[in-house]
Amino acid sequence: MNRHEGKTGKKLIFLIAVLLPVIIAAIFLFNAKKNFDLKKKMEYEKQVQLQAEAEKKERIKKEAEDKIREHWRKTVQEANTLIQEENFATALAKMEALREEIKEAAFTQKTETYIQNIVKLREIAVKKLMNKLTSEANLFIAEGNTRKAFMIYKNYSGKLAEETKEEREKLAAKISEYQNTQAKNN
């Protein structure tokens, strides 16, 4: 072996001994960085996915709330129309069904308040009607025509007839008792 070949062999061994660990370290660092980048990318993609899922849930929740709000609004609108027609029983039935259907706190309280208002409006309308019927009946009683006064209460079939039925029957019964007393006294 010549001397030149010996030096080249030593240089080669030296280069391999020095460069091989550097190359291995470079490959290791490259793979580590690649894994780190891949891990970061996966974390980022997971964050994006979680954010997208949260946004989707929020959108679905908002759509559901909007749907409930619109249903509530339409039912209230229908109830308002029924109240204008003095159809309180149907308006109450609609709102009570809505109360059972919608369990969200904000709408439950609004619905309960609305139901209470319908009840108050019904009471006012019933009193107004009964005052009107009583005025008409009193006119007939003053004329001595208790039969017509009795018929006003007994045969009334207009608006609020069902709501006033019990009170009208009581008043008709009183007139009937009065008629019977008058018949016995004559």
C-alpha positions in Angstrom: 0.0 0.0 0.0 1.4 3.3 -0.9 1.6 6.1 1.4 -0.9 8.2 -0.5 -3.4 5.5 -0.2 -2.9 5.3 3.5 -3.5 9.0 3.9 -6.6 8.8 1.8 -7.8 5.9 3.9 -7.2 7.8 7.1 -8.9 10.9 5.7 -11.8 8.7 4.6 -12.1 7.1 8.0 -11.8 10.5 9.7 -14.5 11.9 7.4 -16.8 9.0 8.0 -16.1 9.2 11.7 -16.8 12.9 11.9 -19.4 13.3 9.1 -21.4 10.2 9.8 -22.6 11.4 13.3 -23.3 14.9 11.8 -25.3 13.3 9.0 -27.1 11.1 11.4 -27.8 14.1 13.7 -29.0 16.1 10.7 -31.3 13.3 9.7 -32.5 13.0 13.2 -33.1 16.7 13.5 -34.8 16.8 10.1 -37.2 13.9 11.2 -37.7 15.6 14.6 -38.6 18.9 13.0 -40.8 17.1 10.5 -42.6 15.3 13.4 -42.9 18.5 15.3 -44.3 20.3 12.3 -46.7 17.4 11.7 -47.8 17.5 15.4 -48.3 21.2 15.2 -50.3 20.8 12.0 -52.4 18.1 13.6 -53.0 20.3 16.7 -54.0 23.2 14.4 -56.3 21.0 12.4 -57.9 19.7 15.6 -58.4 23.3 16.8 -59.9 24.3 13.5 -62.2 21.2 13.6 -63.2 22.0 17.2 -63.9 25.6 16.3 -65.9 24.5 13.3 -67.9 22.1 15.5 -68.5 24.9 18.1 -69.7 27.3 15.4 -71.9 24.6 13.9 -73.5 23.9 17.4 -73.9 27.7 17.9 -75.6 28.0 14.5 -77.9 25.1 15.1 -78.8 26.5 18.6 -79.5 30.0 17.0 -81.6 28.4 14.3 -83.6 26.5 16.9 -84.1 29.7 18.9 -85.1 31.5 15.8 -87.6 28.7 15.0 -89.0 28.8 18.6 -89.2 32.6 18.5 -91.1 32.5 15.1 -93.4 29.8 16.4 -94.1 31.8 19.5 -94.7 35.0 17.5 -97.2 33.3 15.2 -99.1 31.7 18.1 -99.3 35.0 19.9 -100.5 36.6 16.7 -103.2 33.9 16.3 -104.1 34.4 20.0 -104.4 38.2 19.5 -106.8 37.6 16.6 -108.9 35.2 18.8 -108.9 37.8 21.6 -110.2 40.4 19.2 -113.0 38.0 18.3 -113.6 37.5 22.1 -112.7 33.8 21.6 -110.8 33.7 24.9 -111.1 29.9 25.4 -109.4 29.1 22.1 -106.7 31.8 22.7 -106.0 30.4 26.1 -105.9 26.8 24.8 -103.4 27.9 22.1 -101.2 29.7 24.6 -101.4 26.8 27.2 -100.4 24.4 24.5 -97.5 26.7 23.5 -96.4 26.8 27.2 -96.3 23.0 27.3 -94.5 22.8 24.0 -91.8 25.4 24.6 -89.8 24.9 27.8 -87.2 27.6 27.4 -87.2 30.0 30.3 -87.4 33.2 28.4 -90.4 32.0 26.4 -92.0 30.2 29.4 -92.2 33.5 31.4 -93.5 35.5 28.4 -96.1 32.8 27.7 -97.2 32.7 31.3 -97.5 36.5 31.4 -99.5 36.4 28.2 -101.9 33.7 29.6 -102.5 35.8 32.7 -103.3 38.8 30.5 -105.8 36.7 28.5 -107.5 35.6 31.7 -107.8 39.2 32.8 -109.1 40.3 29.5 -111.6 37.4 29.6 -112.8 38.5 33.1 -113.3 42.0 31.9 -115.2 40.9 28.8 -117.4 38.5 30.9 -118.2 41.3 33.4 -119.0 43.7 30.5 -121.3 41.1 28.9 -123.0 40.2 32.2 -123.6 43.9 32.9 -125.2 44.3 29.5 -127.4 41.2 29.9 -128.4 42.3 33.5 -129.3 45.8 32.2 -131.5 44.3 29.5 -133.1 41.8 32.0 -133.7 44.6 34.5 -135.6 46.6 31.9 -137.9 43.7 31.3 -138.3 43.1 35.1 -139.1 46.8 35.6 -141.9 46.3 32.9 -143.1 43.3 34.8 -142.0 40.9 32.0 -140.0 38.4 34.0 -140.4 35.8 31.3 -138.3 37.8 28.8 -135.8 38.6 31.6 -135.5 34.9 32.2 -135.0 34.2 28.5 -132.2 36.7 28.2 -130.1 34.7 30.6 -131.3 31.3 29.6 -131.1 31.6 25.8 -128.0 33.7 25.3 -125.8 32.0 22.7 -123.5 34.8 21.6 -119.8 35.4 22.3 -118.7 34.3 25.8 -121.8 32.1 26.1 -119.7 29.2 27.6 -117.8 31.5 29.9 -121.0 33.1 31.3 -123.1 30.0 31.3 -122.9 29.2 35.1 -123.6 32.8 36.1 -126.5 33.2 33.6 -128.0 30.0 34.9 -127.9 31.2 38.5 -129.5 34.5 37.5 -132.2 32.7 35.4 -132.9 30.4 38.4 -133.4 33.5 40.6 -135.8 34.9 38.1 -137.6 31.5 38.0 -137.9 31.4 41.8 -139.2 35.0 41.7 -141.8 34.0 39.0 -142.8 30.9 41.1 -143.2 33.1 44.2 -145.3 35.6 42.3 -147.5 32.8 40.9 -148.1 31.4 44.4 -148.9 34.9 45.8 -151.5 35.6 43.0 
